[in-house]
Structure formats: structure tokens, C-alpha cells
Amino acid sequence: MSVDEGRNPSVIIIGAGMSGLCLAIQLREAGFTSITLLEKSPEVGGTWLDNSYPNAGCDVPSFLYSFSFAPNHEWSMKYARQPEILDYLKNCADHFDVRRLIRFGTAVKSAKYDEQATSWKVQTESGEELVADILVSAVGQLNRPQIPDIPGIDEFQGQAWHSARWNHQYDLTGKTVAIIGNGASAIQFVPEVAKLAARIHLFQRTPSWIHPLNNYRYPAWAKWCFRNVPYASKLHRLWIFLMCEWRIIAFREGSLANRIYRWWLKRQMKKHIPESLRETLIPDYAPGCKRILLSSNFLQTVTQEKVEIITEPVASLSRDSVCTDSRSVRVDAVIFGTGFDSVGFLQPMQIVGRNSAELHESWAQRPRTLLGVATPGFPNFFLLYGPNTNLGHNSIIFMVEQQVRYIIQCLQRMKQQRCTEVEVTAAAVEDYDKDVQERLATSVWAGDCSNWYKSADGVIVNNWWGSAGAYARQMREPDFSAFHFR
């Protein structure tokens, strides 16, 4: 199934979350017609389908956390909650008529590049084989829940689940609950659990910087303006983008902006924390080294008498308890707010490229790509929301839209030159990776704290080094000399 003269390449997209939908919609707008999305779940939405825990929501304002080509004038609040975001993605799938391109309940086991046919053979978990000229991974960075390997976890007789696999059937009313982890998900669901539970034991490894959420509902007059006043919606979105964008100046280790931000955050947090808990709840690392969390009720919740913060590491689980080295706490349920395997890109899928090179082996030290979208040795293969494209200050959807436009330009180039292969050069990736890592070395993420942006050896593999605008400028016009078109 190579690309014949005058024919668009066929494309398989793995994942029908935000990234996969964006690419499918824009591919059709660009005139590509042979598109298949493979989605393991029964519905679109990706992470917004999986993460249905109480009060789940996005920490990027909704007008910006949406496609530029599909504005929603009816967002109920500045930071929408999960049901509203999921409905938006479902509506996009319906409005742009991409559901008929999606094969739901289809998990990908492996994909292998056929060098003779210059195409990808994709094997599903059910044993079916699909073939396409182009393969695109749209599985993202936060799709595999991470549960720590705690001794005795299989012996626990109570209810236990990860926040991304919330047990909505279990009633927490009057229960004693252990919550392990205090990251971005826990910051949202802990106050909701506290409304029901009789007692909470929150196991905290390290404290987090908490920025006030300051959420608000859009009044009816504002929605009317967004619908009827020319450019009102676009100007509001632009304003939010600029307000998010300038925060990148505070993400430099030891910078004046970072020190000022730290002073301000500490003042805000102290308003809600008694003296006895300040050392426990206020971090000693620079803001941004770990993800800054947005909440207006987390600190007020964890300082209640019914909540105990335990900083001693979890050593094991028993039949009815969570144990540290010094004590045992009896609980009815355990909720893991322990995040995701963010550095295991594309796992557990096996991706095999040219000369039988396996992607995870090629990335054994760390993933190396060009702009997060292409890697050498894997022709006709692209990534969305790939390595070093995550942000700590702005909208990932903005970043993905840049990647989608970039990939489409590469595919259009293939068609124009009547090529059957496009592959990024090793030299281009080496130069780009060196530049990115040098720039990241001065960022706040490189500081002395643990975070999900780093690999085991401390290399930052998730985050982009600068502003979203800087990324957009690099992505605007592909440097085709960085690719082999054959």
C-alpha cells in the first residue's frame, strides 16, 4: 500500500482523545480521505473519558483548552469540569463527522514497518492486522495509571483503586479512607472525598505549591457576547493565552520572577495553614520544579480535624491497613492519586521500525525526537503530544494544533514529490535534542525535586523548554532538509 502518484497516503491514528480527534478533523479539512482511528475505549475523549473522579477538571481555562477551529461559546465556567470537557470532545466528533472513522474497542498490540511495501502493519489485541502508509501515535503522555509496587497490595481486603479508574459504585460515606499521593488529581478529589468520609489519612511524599484556582461561572450576558459580538470570543481566548504565556518567565531556576512568585505563593498558602502544619504543607523547592497545583479548597480541607497528613512513606499494605515503618492505619478503602507513567511513551505497544529497530530500545536512554513529532529509524511515523512538548503554563491543545499542522505539511510534501517514505534524519534530531536539553538545564524543572517530567536518570523528557509561542514559531514552516523524502 505505497503512495501512488497523485494519491493521498492512508493514515492510521492510534487514540481518539483530544490529539487524535484534532488530527483526524484537520486531515479531512486538508483533503485526506483514508483515515482510521483505533481507540481502545468505547468512546472518544482519552484522558477525559478515563478520569471521571469527583471534581475532575482542567487547570487551563476552557476557552483556551479547546480547538481554535471549534470554539465553544457556552462554557459554564472558567475552568470546566470533566463532564463538560468530555461533552465538548464528543460534540466535536459528531460535528466534524469523524465517528465513522473510529474503530472503538480496538487496542493496538504492535506495529511494524514493512520496508518493502513502505507501509505500517498494525496488529490489534484481537489479532487483526491493519495496514496504512502513515502511522501516528496520539496516545499522549498521561494515559497509563501508575500504582506503586507496594508489598502486600494484593492482600488488602478493602476497596482500592486509582483515581483514573474511579470506583463510582463504592459509597465513601462514613468510611475511613487512605489517599496515597497528593498531586494534580488528588488536589481535586480530596475535598470531595472529605465531604463523605469520616476520616482521611493522606500519605504525602512531598508537599506541592498551591495556587488559588479562582474559578468563576460565565454570566448569561457574557455568553451572549461570545455568541453575537464579532471577535468577542476570539479576543477573550487571546487574552487568556497571553495571561498564561507570560508565566513562563517564572519558570527559570533562581530568577527574580521565580523568587517573587515563591514569596507570593507562600503568603497565599499561609492564610489557610495553621502554624503547626506549615512545615508539612509548604514546599522548600522552587515553584514549578514540580507541577504547580490550582485549588481554592484543598488546603482548607487537609487542615480539618478529620484529615491526617502522614509524611512517612508507605511500607506495605495488610488485610485491612496501610503500614509505614512505625505504624499501621486501619482503613476501609485506599485511593491512589499517584499519577501516570509519563516517561514510558507508547508503552505497552511494540513499535518496530527500519531494520527491526524497536522504539523502546531505541529510546532506552531517553526519547529523542525532532520537535516531539518524528524520530529517526521510523519512517512514515509521527507522534502527537510526544517527548518534550508538555507545558507547565499554557494549553497542550495549542501545542497539538501546531504539531498537526506540521505533520500535514509533511504529508502534503510527500504527495507533491510522489514519495512513499518520509523519515527524519539522525543528524537533525541530534542537533535539536542537544539544543533542547541545554535550554532545559536552566529551567526550574531541572531543580532539586522529583517530578513526572524527568526520566529515572534525571533528564527532562516531557517538557518543552520555553513559551508556547516559541514552539509555534519553530513549527510554522517545516525544515524539509531535516527529512529524507524517498
C-alpha positions in Angstrom: 0.0 0.0 0.0 2.6 2.6 -1.0 1.6 6.0 -2.1 0.9 6.0 -5.8 1.2 9.1 -8.0 -1.5 11.6 -7.2 -2.9 9.6 -4.3 -3.1 10.7 -0.7 -1.5 8.4 1.8 -3.6 6.3 4.1 -3.3 7.1 7.8 -3.9 5.1 11.0 -4.1 7.2 14.2 -3.8 5.4 17.5 -6.1 7.1 20.0 -9.3 9.1 19.7 -8.6 11.5 22.5 -8.0 15.2 22.1 -4.9 14.8 19.9 -6.4 12.0 17.7 -9.6 13.9 17.0 -7.7 17.1 16.2 -5.5 15.3 13.6 -8.5 13.4 12.0 -10.5 16.6 11.7 -7.7 18.6 10.2 -6.6 15.8 7.8 -10.1 15.7 6.4 -10.1 19.5 6.0 -6.8 19.2 4.1 -8.3 16.7 1.7 -7.0 13.4 3.1 -9.7 10.7 2.9 -8.3 7.4 4.0 -8.2 7.8 7.8 -8.7 5.3 10.6 -8.6 5.9 14.3 -8.1 3.0 16.6 -9.5 3.6 20.1 -9.3 1.0 22.9 -12.2 2.6 24.8 -15.9 2.6 23.8 -16.0 6.3 23.4 -13.9 9.3 22.4 -12.2 11.5 25.0 -9.0 9.8 26.0 -7.9 11.1 29.4 -11.2 13.0 29.8 -13.1 9.7 29.5 -10.8 7.8 31.9 -10.5 10.4 34.6 -14.1 10.7 36.0 -13.1 11.2 39.6 -15.2 13.7 41.7 -14.4 17.3 40.7 -12.0 16.3 37.9 -11.3 19.3 35.7 -8.6 21.1 33.7 -6.2 23.7 35.1 -6.2 25.5 31.8 -9.1 27.9 31.2 -11.7 26.3 29.0 -11.7 28.9 26.3 -8.1 28.1 25.7 -8.4 24.3 26.4 -10.4 23.8 23.2 -9.7 23.7 19.5 -9.2 27.0 17.8 -11.3 25.8 14.9 -14.1 24.6 17.1 -14.9 27.4 19.7 -17.4 26.7 22.4 -19.3 29.8 23.4 -21.2 28.0 26.2 -18.5 27.1 28.7 -20.2 27.3 32.1 -17.1 28.4 34.0 -13.5 29.5 33.5 -12.1 26.1 34.4 -14.7 23.5 33.2 -15.1 20.1 34.9 -14.6 16.8 33.3 -18.2 16.1 32.1 -18.3 19.4 30.2 -14.9 18.8 28.6 -15.9 15.3 27.6 -19.1 16.5 26.1 -17.2 19.1 24.1 -14.9 16.4 22.6 -18.0 14.2 21.9 -19.7 17.1 20.2 -16.6 17.8 18.1 -16.5 14.1 17.0 -20.2 14.4 16.0 -20.0 17.9 14.4 -17.0 17.0 12.2 -18.4 13.6 11.4 -15.3 11.6 12.5 -17.0 8.9 14.5 -17.4 6.8 11.3 -13.6 6.8 11.1 -13.2 5.4 14.6 -12.9 1.7 15.5 -13.9 1.6 19.2 -12.8 -1.2 21.5 -9.7 -1.7 19.4 -6.4 -1.8 21.4 -3.2 -1.8 19.5 -0.7 -4.5 20.4 2.1 -3.7 18.0 3.0 -2.0 14.7 5.8 -3.0 12.4 7.2 -1.1 9.4 7.3 -3.0 6.1 10.3 -1.7 4.3 9.4 -3.3 1.0 5.9 -2.0 0.9 6.8 1.2 2.7 3.8 0.9 5.0 2.9 0.0 8.6 1.3 -3.2 9.6 -0.7 -2.7 12.8 -1.6 -5.7 15.0 -4.6 -5.3 17.4 -5.0 -7.1 20.7 -7.7 -9.2 19.0 -5.2 -10.5 16.4 -6.4 -8.4 13.4 -3.9 -6.8 11.1 -4.5 -3.4 9.6 -2.2 -1.7 7.0 -1.6 2.0 6.3 1.0 4.2 4.7 1.3 6.5 7.7 1.1 5.7 11.4 0.5 8.4 14.0 0.6 7.9 17.8 -2.0 10.1 19.6 -1.9 8.3 22.9 -0.4 11.2 24.8 1.8 11.3 27.9 -0.7 10.7 30.7 -2.7 7.5 29.7 -1.2 4.7 31.9 -2.1 4.9 35.6 0.8 4.3 37.9 0.3 2.3 41.0 3.4 1.9 43.2 4.6 -1.7 43.8 3.7 -1.8 47.5 4.3 -5.1 49.3 1.0 -6.7 50.4 -1.1 -4.7 47.9 -2.8 -7.9 46.8 -3.6 -8.9 50.4 -5.7 -5.8 51.1 -9.3 -6.8 51.6 -10.9 -3.4 51.4 -11.7 -1.4 48.2 -8.7 0.1 46.3 -8.5 2.0 43.1 -6.5 4.6 41.1 -8.0 8.0 40.6 -8.1 7.4 36.8 -10.2 4.2 37.4 -12.6 5.7 39.9 -15.0 3.3 41.7 -18.3 5.1 41.5 -20.2 2.2 42.9 -18.5 2.3 46.3 -20.1 4.6 48.9 -17.4 6.5 50.9 -19.9 7.9 53.4 -18.7 7.3 56.9 -15.6 5.4 55.8 -12.0 5.7 56.8 -10.0 6.3 53.6 -6.3 6.3 52.8 -5.3 8.5 50.0 -1.8 7.8 48.7 -0.4 10.8 46.7 -1.2 14.5 46.7 -0.7 15.5 43.0 -2.9 17.2 40.5 -5.7 14.6 40.7 -5.7 14.4 44.5 -5.8 18.1 44.8 -9.2 18.0 43.1 -10.8 14.8 44.6 -9.6 15.1 48.2 -12.1 17.9 49.2 -14.9 15.8 47.6 -13.9 12.7 49.4 -13.7 14.7 52.7 -17.4 15.6 52.3 -18.3 12.0 52.7 -15.6 10.2 54.6 -15.5 10.1 58.4 -11.7 10.0 58.4 -8.9 10.6 55.8 -5.3 9.6 56.1 -3.4 11.5 53.4 0.0 10.0 52.6 2.2 12.8 51.2 5.6 12.2 49.8 6.4 15.9 49.2 4.2 19.0 49.5 3.0 20.9 46.5 2.8 24.6 45.7 -0.9 25.5 45.7 -2.0 28.5 43.6 -5.6 29.8 44.1 -8.0 28.4 41.5 -10.2 31.5 41.4 -12.8 29.7 39.3 -16.0 31.5 38.3 -19.1 31.0 36.2 -19.7 32.9 33.0 -22.9 35.0 33.3 -25.6 34.9 30.6 -24.6 38.3 29.2 -21.0 37.1 28.7 -22.2 34.0 26.8 -24.5 36.3 24.7 -21.5 38.4 23.8 -19.4 35.4 22.8 -22.2 34.2 20.5 -23.2 37.5 19.0 -20.4 40.2 19.3 -17.8 39.8 16.5 -14.4 38.7 17.7 -15.5 38.8 21.4 -14.8 35.0 21.8 -11.5 35.2 19.9 -10.3 38.2 21.9 -11.2 36.5 25.2 -9.3 33.4 24.1 -6.3 35.6 23.1 -6.4 37.4 26.4 -6.3 34.1 28.3 -3.5 32.8 26.1 -1.3 35.9 26.8 -2.1 35.7 30.5 -0.9 32.1 30.6 2.0 32.7 28.3 3.8 35.4 30.3 4.1 32.9 33.3 7.0 31.2 31.5 9.3 33.9 32.9 8.8 32.5 36.4 10.0 29.0 35.2 13.7 29.8 35.4 15.6 28.5 38.4 16.7 31.3 40.7 15.2 34.1 38.5 13.8 37.2 40.1 10.4 36.3 38.8 10.6 32.8 40.4 11.6 34.3 43.7 8.8 36.8 43.7 6.3 34.1 42.8 7.6 31.9 45.6 7.2 34.7 48.1 3.6 35.4 46.9 2.6 31.8 46.9 3.9 31.2 50.4 1.9 34.2 51.6 -1.3 32.9 50.0 -0.8 29.4 51.4 -0.1 30.6 54.9 -3.5 32.2 55.0 -5.1 28.8 55.2 -2.5 26.7 57.1 -2.0 26.8 60.9 1.5 27.3 62.2 1.8 23.6 63.2 1.3 22.4 59.6 3.3 25.0 57.6 6.5 23.0 57.5 4.5 20.0 56.3 2.4 21.7 53.6 4.7 24.4 52.3 7.5 23.2 49.9 11.1 24.1 50.2 11.8 23.8 46.4 11.3 26.4 43.8 7.7 26.8 42.4 7.4 25.0 39.1 10.0 22.3 39.9 7.0 20.1 40.5 3.7 20.9 38.8 2.0 23.9 40.4 -1.5 22.9 41.5 -4.6 25.1 41.4 -7.1 24.8 44.1 -9.2 27.1 46.3 -10.3 24.4 48.9 -7.5 21.8 49.2 -5.6 23.5 52.0 -8.8 24.3 53.8 -9.7 20.6 53.6 -6.5 19.0 54.7 -6.3 21.2 57.7 -9.6 19.8 59.1 -9.5 17.6 62.1 -10.8 14.6 60.2 -7.8 14.7 57.9 -4.3 13.4 59.0 -1.3 14.1 56.8 1.3 11.3 57.0 4.7 12.1 55.6 6.2 8.8 56.4 6.5 6.5 53.3 4.0 3.7 52.8 5.9 0.5 53.5 3.2 -2.1 52.9 -0.5 -3.0 52.9 -2.1 -5.6 55.0 -5.5 -7.2 55.1 -7.1 -4.0 56.5 -4.4 -1.5 56.9 -1.8 0.8 55.4 1.5 0.4 57.1 4.6 2.6 57.4 7.8 1.6 59.2 6.5 2.9 62.5 2.7 2.5 62.5 -0.3 0.8 61.0 -3.5 2.6 59.9 -6.8 0.7 59.6 -8.8 1.8 56.6 -11.8 0.8 54.6 -10.6 2.0 51.2 -7.3 3.1 49.5 -7.3 5.6 46.7 -4.1 6.0 44.7 -3.5 9.6 43.5 -0.1 8.5 42.2 -0.3 9.8 38.7 0.8 8.2 35.5 3.8 6.5 33.8 4.6 9.7 32.0 8.0 8.7 30.6 7.0 5.3 29.2 5.9 6.8 25.9 3.7 4.4 23.8 4.0 1.5 26.2 3.0 -1.2 26.3 2.7 -1.2 22.5 5.7 -2.5 20.5 6.7 -0.2 17.6 9.2 -1.7 15.2 10.8 0.4 12.5 13.5 0.1 9.9 16.0 -2.8 10.3 13.8 -4.3 13.0 14.6 -1.4 15.4 12.3 -1.5 18.4 11.2 2.0 19.6 11.6 1.4 23.3 15.1 0.0 22.8 16.0 3.0 20.6 14.7 5.2 23.4 16.4 3.2 26.2 18.5 6.1 27.4 15.8 8.7 26.7 13.4 9.5 23.8 15.0 11.7 21.1 12.8 13.4 18.5 12.5 16.4 16.2 10.1 18.8 17.8 8.4 15.9 19.6 6.8 14.6 16.3 9.4 12.4 14.5 12.2 10.0 15.4 14.9 8.5 13.1 14.7 4.9 12.1 10.9 5.0 12.0 9.8 6.2 8.5 6.2 7.3 8.0 5.7 7.5 11.7 4.7 10.6 13.7 3.8 11.5 17.3 1.3 13.9 18.8 2.0 15.3 22.3 5.3 13.4 22.2 8.5 13.9 24.2 9.4 17.4 25.2 6.2 19.0 24.2 4.4 19.2 27.5 3.8 22.6 29.1 3.6 23.9 32.7 2.0 27.2 31.9 -0.2 27.1 28.8 -2.6 24.8 26.8 -1.5 21.5 25.4 -4.2 21.8 22.8 -2.4 24.8 21.3 0.8 22.7 21.1 -1.0 19.8 19.5 -2.6 22.0 16.8 1.0 23.2 15.8 2.0 19.5 15.6 -1.0 18.6 13.5 -0.3 21.4 11.0 3.4 20.4 10.8 2.5 16.7 10.1 0.0 17.6 7.4 2.6 19.7 5.7 5.0 16.8 5.7 2.3 14.5 4.2 1.5 17.1 1.6 5.2 17.3 0.7 5.2 13.5 0.3 2.3 13.8 -2.1 3.8 16.7 -4.1 7.1 14.8 -4.6 5.4 11.5 -5.2 7.3 9.9 -2.3 6.4 6.8 -0.4 8.6 7.5 2.6 9.4 10.4 4.9 11.9 10.0 7.7 13.6 12.5 9.9 17.4 12.4 9.8 19.5 11.3 12.8 21.7 14.5 12.5 18.7 16.8 12.7 17.4 15.0 15.8 20.8 15.0 17.5 21.2 18.8 16.9 17.6 19.5 18.1 17.9 17.3 21.1 21.1 18.9 22.2 19.6 22.4 21.9 16.5 21.4 23.9 18.4 19.7 26.7 20.8 22.7 27.0 17.9 25.1 27.3 16.0 22.8 29.8 19.1 22.6 32.0 18.4 26.2 33.2 14.7 25.7 33.7 13.0 25.3 37.1 12.1 21.7 36.2 15.8 20.8 36.4 15.8 21.7 40.1 16.4 19.5 43.1 13.0 17.9 43.3 11.2 14.8 41.9 8.7 15.4 39.2 7.0 13.5 36.4 8.8 15.5 33.8 12.1 13.5 34.3 13.4 10.1 33.4 15.0 7.9 36.1 18.4 9.4 35.5 17.0 13.0 35.9 16.8 14.0 32.2 13.7 16.1 31.4 11.9 14.2 28.7 8.4 15.6 28.9 8.5 19.4 28.9 9.2 22.0 26.2 11.8 24.5 27.3 10.1 27.8 26.6 6.9 29.6 25.6 4.1 28.1 23.6 4.7 30.9 21.1 8.4 29.9 20.7 7.2 26.3 19.8 4.7 27.6 17.3 7.4 29.6 15.6 9.6 26.6 15.2 6.7 24.5 13.9 5.3 27.1 11.4 7.3 26.0 8.4 8.9 22.6 8.4 12.6 22.5 7.5 12.3 19.7 4.9 16.1 19.4 4.8 15.7 17.6 8.2 13.9 14.8 6.4 14.6 12.2 3.8 11.8 12.1 1.3 12.2 8.9 -0.8 
